[in-house]
Structures are given as structure tokens and as C-alpha cells.
Amino acid sequence: MNEIENNQWIAHYRTDQPNFGLERMVELLELRGNPHLKLKVIHIGGTNGKGSTITFLKNMLVKLGLRVGVFSSPYLIHYTDQISINGKSISEVKLEALMADYESLLVGEKSAVLKGATEFEIITALAYDYFAAEKVDVAIMEVGMGGLLDSTNVCQPILTGITTIGLDHVALLGDTVEAIAEQKAGIIKQGIPLVTGRIAPEALAVIDRIAEGKDAPRIAYGTDYQVGHQESVVTGEVFDYTSPVRQGRFQTGLLGLHQIENAGMALALLDIYCQEIGQELASNDLLAQALKETRWPGRLEVVSSDPLLLLDGAHNPHAIKALLATLQERFADYHKQILFTCIKTKALEDMLDLLETVPNSQLTLTYFEDSRATDEKVMREVAASRNLNYQSWQEVLDQKMIEDEEKKTVRIVTGSLYFLSQVRAYLMERNN
């Protein structure tokens, strides 16, 4: 079920713009017996790095023998992938059964509050419902957008985390890192520990102020735990980790220097979680294995080596900078063919300013079919104004390269995880 063919009713709840507020979630979950309050939840927000951090953390918790629910969005391959336990997506049968329950609640619902429910709110509620029914040991919930008014923020977590702060969804969350930090910090709860990643001082100051006001103990990158890059290898990054309770050398299973920060934060989250529930800390050997085995689609993912093709979900300026740093480190001598598009709420011009700085590169803009996508007309006009190529993404992917070109060229598809989902499906179908 790559989409929602069997549940067309939910398509009516999809919106181009989020409908912020928690009152619909509260009412909807009350009708289902408040499953979100029956769970141990780790709540993760931030601009970038959430998905990778959560995947590292999930793999380590599973190694400890725990049953771990994960809710994350958007999906890259199947609609069901948003909701998983121990890495196994919810079955189509169970999803359809839960969808039927929610359809009966919502279709014809006379509540004025629930009439404004969105697809994301429904799928979030459904995830809480599923995890409670399956009696997971812990549920890791990824914030969709912002934090304060995001639909995931109805939980009572035992631990929260904020990965990074950068300019993203500026039209909705604010046009300064301080304003965005305030939204992200909305997930901080009274007295509940907070782990923070590598965050710029001006944004961190906002988070610190809010955490202090809620007496939330804070475990901060660079202060309470440190990571240090040692070397880049073919399959990942080697780094040293140091905290008051753990020291060791580890390797990520994901490419990119920024991944050591995500893995380091996951280690900090894991140790705090174990302390909170009174569990003995895991051995370095066990955690090293979990980190090394971590894979995450769409994060500098090599989907073809002949020609070399990477998918990376860099969808805001902060993430684009991380992508460019990795390209410079690993592919400095390659010609880079970059294919880019994004959704409407993103800082399009800022991202293009960065992408145009890549040496030895060709940047092509495109459009993908999705109600959230930046309009085709806009993408064409921007391409013309910047003297950039514009082309159908299918045509770009189907273009053959001559043998000499192939050896020295890397293709990078980036700009939107929603876009990558379609690209991935197209490549899989084409290659079958």
C-alpha cells in the first residue's frame, strides 16, 4: 500500500498547510480511551536529524531486548512505514482495521472540533492507539512540524530530545532561529529530562530558558556529552563518544559527518532512558553493533553504483549545508549532477543559493505531483531567472551517461522526502 488506495476517505483530511492546535487530538484520543497516556514515550523534535537519531536509538533499544514502537513521517517507501515496531511496519490488515475504526468515528461526526481534523492528526492518533494495543515497552514519537502545537505533543513523555534548530517552514514557524527554537521547545515537559543536539547558541539560549522554567534537567551536546570525528570509512563514520557514564569508539552505519552528532545524541538518549527506568547501562560492544548496523533510506543513500546515484532528503538550508559538506569530503573530485525540488513551505531561494555554490556541478530543477509540492510554474520561473536547467525528473533519471562520464559523476536527488518517495518507487519499478 504505497498510498491509501483502500482508505480513500482519509484523503479528504489531507491539507496543503498544517492545521495547528491540539484540541482535535485531545478529543479524538479521548474517544479511543486515551491510548497515548498508557505508553512510555520518548518524544523527539528538531529541524534536522530526527529520523537518523531515532533510527540509531531504536536499534540500540531493540538490542537491549525491548519492544520499540516508532512513529515517523513522511514515509519513503510504503504508507505503513510511518508506524513500526522493532523495525517492522504495521501490517496492511491492522492498519485497515484501525482506519475503519477512525472512519466510523469521523465520518458524519457532528463535533465542530473534529470536523477540522487532518490526515496527520488521524495517523498520529492511530499510531498511539496501535502502540498501546501492542503493549510496546517504549514508543519513540517524531514531531511532524514545530513542536508546541504539533499533533504528537499530547503525550506525557518520560524523555524528550531536540536534535537541531535551523530555518525550516519559515512561513509557519517563524523566520528566525529563535522563533523556531521556541516552537520546537514546546515539547519540553515539567520535570522531564531533555537531551539536546548540536544547536547554535542563540537557539540554545531559548531552549535553556524554557527548560529552566519547567525544571527540566538538560543533557547538552558539547557540555554533558561530546563526540569527536576520527575517520570516514566506506560504510560510515568513526567517532569517539564521551559522557559522565560512557566513553568509547563507535562507527555509524550512515554516511555524513553530521551522523556522528545524531549517533552521539542517540547514545545520550539511551543512557538517560536506562537511568530513568532503572535499567543497567548497555555495554559499548552491544551499542557499537547497533550503530554500525543502522540503515536509513533517503539519508545519503546509495541506490545505484553504476551510475553512482544518491538520494538525500535535505529539505531546508541547514540540511543542504550538511549535504554539501559530505559531498565536498567524499566526492570532491566528482562531477555532481544535482536534481532538486521542494514543497511549498520551504525556503526555496535560500536552498538554491547554497546549491549553486557547489563546484563542478550541474543543478537541475524539477516538479513532482503532490498537493504539497511547489507549483511547476514557480519551479520553471525560478529555473529561468537563475539560468538553471529545468527537466522532468523521470527524464533526468533515465538519461544514460557515456562510460568515461559515469566513472567520474555522482547524481544526487534531493530537496524533499515526499519527492524521494516517488523517485524511490519509480527506480524500484524501473529496475524490476
C-alpha positions in Angstrom: 0.0 0.0 0.0 2.2 2.8 -1.3 -0.6 5.2 -0.7 -4.0 5.0 0.8 -5.9 3.3 -2.1 -8.1 1.2 0.3 -8.8 4.1 2.6 -9.8 6.9 0.3 -11.8 8.6 3.0 -8.7 9.8 4.8 -7.5 11.6 1.6 -10.3 14.2 2.3 -8.4 15.1 5.5 -5.1 15.8 3.7 -4.1 19.5 3.8 -1.5 21.6 2.0 -0.9 23.6 5.2 -1.0 22.1 8.7 -3.9 23.0 11.0 -2.0 23.6 14.2 -3.6 23.0 17.6 -4.1 20.1 20.0 -7.8 20.3 20.7 -8.7 17.9 17.9 -6.1 15.4 19.0 -7.3 15.5 22.6 -10.9 14.9 21.6 -10.1 12.2 19.1 -7.9 10.3 21.6 -10.5 10.6 24.3 -12.9 8.8 22.0 -10.3 6.0 21.8 -9.7 5.8 25.6 -6.5 8.0 25.7 -4.0 5.3 24.5 -1.2 7.9 24.4 -1.3 8.2 28.2 -0.8 4.4 28.6 2.7 4.5 26.9 6.3 5.2 27.9 7.1 7.8 25.2 10.4 9.3 24.0 9.5 12.5 22.2 11.9 13.8 19.5 11.8 17.2 17.8 14.2 19.4 15.9 14.8 20.7 12.4 17.0 18.0 11.0 18.5 14.7 12.2 15.3 13.4 13.9 14.9 10.4 11.6 18.5 9.3 11.9 18.7 9.9 15.6 15.5 7.9 16.2 16.8 5.1 14.0 20.1 4.8 15.9 18.1 4.9 19.2 15.6 2.4 18.1 18.3 -0.1 17.0 20.1 0.2 20.4 16.8 -0.2 22.4 16.0 -3.3 20.3 19.5 -4.7 21.1 18.5 -4.4 24.7 15.6 -6.8 24.1 12.9 -4.1 24.2 9.8 -3.9 22.0 10.1 -0.4 20.4 7.3 1.5 18.6 8.4 4.2 16.2 6.2 6.9 14.6 7.9 8.9 11.9 7.0 10.9 8.8 6.9 11.2 5.9 7.2 7.7 4.6 9.7 6.9 1.8 8.5 3.5 0.6 5.1 2.5 2.0 2.4 4.3 3.8 2.6 1.7 6.5 6.3 2.6 7.2 5.2 5.6 9.4 4.2 3.2 12.1 6.5 0.3 13.1 7.5 -2.0 16.0 11.1 -3.2 16.1 11.6 -2.0 12.5 8.6 -4.0 11.2 5.9 -1.7 9.7 2.3 -2.1 10.8 0.6 -4.7 8.6 -1.9 -3.5 6.0 -4.6 -5.6 7.7 -4.1 -4.0 11.1 -3.8 -0.5 9.5 -7.0 -1.0 7.6 -8.8 -2.3 10.7 -7.7 0.8 12.7 -8.6 3.1 9.7 -12.1 1.6 9.7 -12.4 2.4 13.5 -11.3 6.0 12.8 -13.5 6.4 9.8 -16.6 5.3 11.8 -15.6 8.0 14.4 -15.1 10.8 12.0 -17.4 10.3 9.0 -20.6 12.0 9.9 -19.1 13.3 13.1 -21.1 16.3 14.3 -18.3 17.7 16.6 -17.2 21.0 15.2 -13.8 20.4 16.6 -13.3 17.1 14.9 -14.5 18.3 11.5 -11.2 20.2 11.2 -9.1 17.0 11.8 -6.2 16.5 9.4 -4.7 13.3 7.9 -1.5 13.7 10.0 -3.6 14.0 13.2 -5.5 10.9 12.4 -2.4 8.8 11.6 -0.7 10.2 14.8 -3.7 9.1 16.9 -3.7 5.8 15.1 0.0 5.3 16.0 -0.6 5.9 19.7 -3.6 3.5 19.5 -1.6 0.8 17.8 1.4 1.0 20.2 -0.9 0.9 23.2 -2.7 -2.1 21.9 0.5 -3.9 21.1 1.9 -3.1 24.5 5.3 -1.8 23.3 7.9 -1.2 26.0 8.6 2.3 24.7 7.2 4.4 21.8 9.5 6.9 20.0 7.4 9.7 18.6 8.8 12.0 16.0 7.4 15.6 15.8 5.9 16.4 12.5 6.3 20.1 12.4 7.3 22.6 15.0 6.6 21.1 18.4 4.3 23.2 20.6 1.2 22.6 18.5 2.3 19.5 16.7 -0.2 16.6 16.9 2.3 14.3 18.6 2.6 16.8 21.6 -0.4 15.3 23.5 1.8 12.7 25.1 3.3 12.6 28.6 6.8 11.5 27.8 9.5 10.2 30.1 12.2 11.8 28.0 12.4 14.5 25.2 15.0 15.4 22.7 15.7 18.3 20.3 18.2 17.5 17.6 19.0 20.7 15.7 17.4 24.1 15.1 17.5 25.7 11.6 15.3 27.8 9.3 12.5 25.5 8.1 8.8 26.0 7.3 9.6 29.7 7.9 6.1 30.8 6.8 4.6 28.7 9.5 7.1 28.6 12.4 8.9 32.0 12.2 11.8 33.5 10.2 14.4 33.5 12.9 16.1 30.5 14.7 15.0 32.0 18.0 11.3 31.9 16.9 11.7 28.4 15.6 13.5 27.3 18.8 10.5 28.5 20.8 8.2 26.3 18.8 10.5 23.3 19.0 10.9 23.8 22.7 7.1 23.4 23.1 7.7 19.7 23.6 9.6 20.2 26.9 7.6 19.0 29.9 7.7 19.8 33.6 10.5 18.0 35.3 11.1 15.7 32.3 14.8 15.3 31.1 15.7 16.9 27.8 18.6 15.9 25.6 19.8 18.5 23.0 22.0 18.1 19.9 24.4 20.5 18.3 22.4 23.7 18.4 23.5 27.3 17.7 23.9 29.4 20.9 21.1 31.8 20.1 18.6 29.0 19.6 20.0 27.0 22.6 19.5 30.1 24.8 15.8 30.0 24.1 15.6 26.2 24.8 17.6 26.6 28.0 15.2 29.4 29.2 12.1 27.2 28.6 13.7 24.1 30.1 14.7 26.0 33.2 11.2 27.4 33.6 9.9 23.8 33.6 12.6 22.4 35.9 13.6 20.0 33.1 17.0 18.5 33.5 19.1 19.2 30.4 21.8 17.0 28.8 23.5 19.1 26.2 25.8 18.3 23.3 29.4 19.6 23.9 28.8 20.1 27.6 27.3 16.9 29.1 28.4 14.6 26.2 30.9 15.0 23.5 31.6 13.5 20.1 34.8 13.6 18.1 35.2 12.5 14.5 38.1 10.1 13.9 37.8 9.0 10.3 35.4 8.4 7.4 35.3 4.8 6.1 33.4 3.3 3.1 30.4 2.3 5.2 30.1 5.2 7.7 31.9 7.5 10.2 34.1 6.5 13.1 33.8 8.7 16.2 34.7 8.9 19.9 31.9 9.5 22.5 32.4 10.8 26.0 29.9 11.4 28.8 30.0 11.0 32.6 28.6 7.5 32.2 30.2 6.2 28.9 33.4 6.5 26.9 34.1 4.6 23.7 34.8 4.5 20.0 31.9 3.8 17.7 31.0 3.7 13.9 27.8 4.8 12.3 26.2 2.8 9.5 25.2 6.1 7.8 27.4 8.4 5.7 28.0 12.0 6.5 29.9 13.9 9.2 26.6 15.1 10.8 25.7 11.5 11.5 28.2 11.3 14.4 26.2 14.1 16.1 22.9 12.1 15.6 24.5 8.9 16.8 26.1 10.7 19.8 22.7 12.2 20.8 21.1 8.7 20.4 23.7 7.4 22.9 22.9 10.2 25.3 19.2 9.5 25.0 19.7 5.8 25.5 21.7 6.2 28.7 19.3 8.7 30.2 16.4 6.4 29.3 18.0 3.5 31.1 18.7 5.7 34.1 15.0 6.9 34.1 13.6 3.3 34.1 16.3 1.9 36.4 17.9 -0.4 33.8 21.6 -1.2 33.8 23.5 0.6 31.1 24.3 -1.4 28.0 27.8 -2.4 27.0 29.8 -0.5 24.4 30.1 -3.6 22.3 26.3 -4.1 22.1 25.7 -0.5 21.2 28.6 -0.4 18.7 27.0 -3.3 16.8 23.6 -1.5 16.8 25.0 1.8 15.5 27.1 0.0 12.8 24.1 -1.9 11.6 21.8 1.2 11.3 20.4 2.0 7.8 18.0 4.8 7.0 16.5 5.2 3.5 16.9 8.7 1.9 19.9 9.8 4.0 22.8 9.9 1.7 21.5 6.6 0.5 23.4 5.0 -2.4 20.7 3.4 -4.6 22.9 2.7 -7.6 26.7 2.5 -8.1 26.6 2.2 -11.9 25.9 5.1 -12.3 26.5 6.4 -8.8 23.2 7.8 -7.6 22.5 9.2 -4.1 19.1 10.0 -2.5 19.3 12.6 0.3 16.3 14.2 2.0 17.9 17.6 2.6 14.8 19.8 2.7 15.9 23.0 4.3 19.1 25.2 4.3 20.5 23.6 7.4 20.2 20.1 5.9 21.6 21.3 2.5 24.7 22.6 4.3 25.3 19.1 5.8 24.8 17.5 2.4 27.3 19.9 0.8 29.9 19.2 3.5 29.7 15.5 2.8 29.8 16.0 -1.0 33.0 18.0 -0.5 34.5 15.5 1.8 33.7 12.3 -0.2 33.1 13.4 -3.8 35.3 16.4 -4.2 36.8 15.1 -7.5 33.4 14.0 -9.0 31.2 16.0 -11.4 27.9 16.4 -9.5 24.5 16.3 -11.2 22.0 17.6 -8.7 18.3 17.2 -9.2 16.2 19.4 -6.8 12.6 20.3 -5.9 10.8 21.1 -2.7 7.4 21.6 -1.1 5.7 25.0 -0.8 6.6 25.8 2.8 10.3 25.6 2.3 13.0 28.3 1.9 13.4 27.6 -1.9 15.6 30.6 -2.7 17.9 30.0 0.3 18.4 26.4 -0.6 19.2 27.2 -4.3 21.7 29.9 -3.2 23.6 27.1 -1.4 23.3 24.5 -4.1 24.6 27.0 -6.7 27.9 27.2 -4.7 28.8 23.5 -5.4 31.9 23.4 -7.5 32.0 21.2 -10.6 28.2 20.7 -10.6 25.1 20.9 -12.7 21.9 21.9 -11.0 18.5 20.9 -12.5 15.2 21.9 -11.1 12.1 19.8 -11.4 8.5 19.3 -10.2 6.7 16.3 -8.7 3.0 15.6 -8.4 1.8 16.3 -4.9 -0.6 18.9 -3.4 2.3 20.0 -1.1 4.8 20.5 -3.9 6.0 23.9 -5.1 4.0 24.7 -8.2 5.5 23.6 -11.5 5.1 27.1 -12.9 7.1 28.5 -9.9 9.9 26.0 -10.4 10.1 26.7 -14.1 10.2 30.5 -13.5 12.9 30.2 -10.8 15.0 28.0 -13.1 14.7 30.6 -15.9 15.5 33.5 -13.6 18.7 31.7 -12.3 19.6 30.3 -15.7 19.3 26.8 -14.4 18.1 23.6 -16.2 14.5 22.5 -15.8 13.5 19.0 -16.7 11.1 16.2 -15.8 12.7 14.1 -13.0 11.9 10.9 -14.8 13.8 12.1 -17.9 16.8 13.0 -15.8 16.9 9.6 -14.1 16.6 7.8 -17.4 19.4 9.7 -19.1 22.4 7.5 -19.9 25.9 8.6 -19.4 28.9 7.7 -21.5 31.4 5.3 -19.8 34.1 8.0 -19.1 31.4 10.3 -17.6 30.0 7.5 -15.5 33.2 6.9 -13.6 33.6 10.5 -12.6 30.0 11.6 -12.0 27.7 11.3 -9.0 23.9 12.1 -9.3 22.2 13.5 -6.2 18.4 13.7 -5.9 17.4 16.0 -3.0 15.1 18.7 -1.7 12.0 16.8 -0.3 11.4 13.5 1.4 7.9 13.4 -0.4 9.8 13.7 -3.7 12.3 11.0 -2.7 9.4 8.6 -2.0 8.2 9.0 -5.6 11.8 8.7 -7.0 12.4 5.5 -5.0 9.2 3.9 -6.2 10.0 4.8 -9.8 13.5 3.4 -9.6 12.3 0.1 -8.0 9.6 -0.3 -10.7 12.1 0.5 -13.5 14.7 -1.9 -12.2 12.3 -4.8 -11.7 
